[in-house]
Every structure is written in C-alpha cells, then in structure tokens.
Amino acid sequence: MYNKILIASALNQGFSDRALAAAKLLVSENGKIIVAHVIEPVNNVVQSFVSKDVESKAYEKIKDLMAERCHDEAVESEILHGQAGREISKYANKIEADCIIIGSHKPGLEDFFLGSTSARVVRYSKCSVHVLR
C-alpha cells in the first residue's frame, strides 16, 4: 500500500480509468491520489504565431478537463509546465510520492520498450513506478 500516489495523465491520449482504478487499489486507507498533467512548452518558432489568448484558453480547457475527470473528492489534480518526463519525476519528488502510475503508448522503434516519457519517469524517479499499457 502507498500513502501518496501520483498519476501522470496525458489528456491528449485519453485519461485512463485503469490508472485511477489501479491507484485506488494501491493507496492506503488515508492515502492521497494526485493526478498531474504536464503542459509542454510551445516551440519558439511556433510561439511567435500563437497569441497569449490562445494559450490561456488552452490552459482553461485543460483545467476544466482535469476537474471533470478528477471529480472524485479523494483525488486532487495538478497542472505542471515543462518537459513531461522531467516534470513528473520532479513533482513526485517534491510531494514525496511513494508511487507514480503512468501509461505507455505502443512505442515506436526509437522508444524501444517504453514511450519516451514513461522511460524518463522510470529512469529518474526516486519512488516506485507502475507502467500501464
């Protein structure tokens, strides 16, 4: 059983009900589940064509999606900014998570066995990591 579980959510690839179900099975009675989504920075070239209004609307949409999908009162949500693998590991360390649950898409040859984000999280996190396919 874990006291604090971080679910790394990729909203563009669908929020996994399996990840939430797994977390509920693994969390201790008074434990905490936190779902985090990482907003990656826009490429500098593209950024010059994107207005601040578009960025703020995208942020609000993500916030609404997180609230909708994490409606359970036992689940908190957090939006992070930066490179996904790095930010998930850094945030897990910051909140002293015991476990990270992350999904992995069917990888291409360049990812070998895990997706690049999941591979980074597994490699750099100080806690247990459960990878769901």
N, C-alpha and C positions, 0 to 999 in steps of 0.2 A: 504494500500500500504506500502511496505517495501523499505527501502533505500539500504540495503545490505543483500543479501540472500546467504547462504552457502548451496550448495547441497552436501550431503555426498554420494559419489559414491563408490560402491563395484564393481570393474571391473570384478571380477571373477563370479559375479552373474548377469552380464549384466548391461550396463548403461541404465538408464531409460529415454526414450524420454518423458515420462509422467512427470518426475521430472523437466526436463528442460522447458516443456510446462507450468507446474504449476508455476514455478519461473517467467517465462516471463509474466504471467498473474498477479502475485502478486507484481512485482517490480515496483517502481515508475519510472517516465519518465527518470530521470537522475540517477537512481539507478544502482547498480552493482550486478552481479551474479558471484559467485565463486564456482567452482566445486573442491572438495577435495577428494583425495583417500589416504587411510592410508595403509602403508606397515607395517605389524605387524612383530615383531622380530621373528627370527627363534629359535626354541627350542635349548638350549645349547648343548644337545647331538647331535642333527641333524647338528648343526652349525659346529661341528668338521669335518663333512664329506662333507661340501659344501665349494667350493673354492670361493675366492673373485671374481674371474672371472664370476662365475655363478650369484652371487649377483649383480654385475654391469650390466650384460646382462639383468637380470630381471628388474632392475631399468630402463634401457634404453627402454625396451619393454613397461613398464608401462607409461613412459614419452611419447612415441610415440602414445600409445592408447589414452592417455588423450588429446594430441594435435589433434588427428583425431576426437575424439568425441566432443571436445570443439572448433570446428573450427570457430564458430560464434565470430566475433570481440567484441561483447558485453559480452562475457563470458571469465573469467580468469580461470586458473587451478592451483592447488597446490598439491604437494605430501608431505604427512606427514609421520612420523615414530613413531611407538609406539602402544599402545593398542587402538583400533579403537574408542570405546565409549568415552574414556578419551580424546584422542587427538582431536576428532571432537569438543567436548564441549570446550576444552581449546583454540583451534584455533578460534572458533566462538567468544569467549570472547575477545581474543587478537585483532581480526579485528573489534570488536564491531558490529557483525552481528545482525540484527533485527529478523532474521528468519532462521531456518535450515529446509531444506527439506531432509528427509531420507526415504528410503524404508525399509520395513519389510517383511522378508520371512514368509512363513507359519510356525508358531512356533511349536516346539515340547512341550511336557509336561513341560520340565524344563524351557522353556521360558515363559510359561503361555500364555499371550495375545500378547506380542510383542517379536521380536527377542531380544537377549541379548544386542546387540549393540544399537538398537533403544531405548530399555528401559533405558540404561545408559544415552544416549543423552537426552531423555525426562526428566529424573530424575535430571541431573546435569547442564543442560544448563540454562543460565540466560535469554534467549530470547524465542520467540515463536518457536515451533517445529511442522511441518506438517509431519505426517507419512503417506506414501503411501503404500498400499498393492500391 
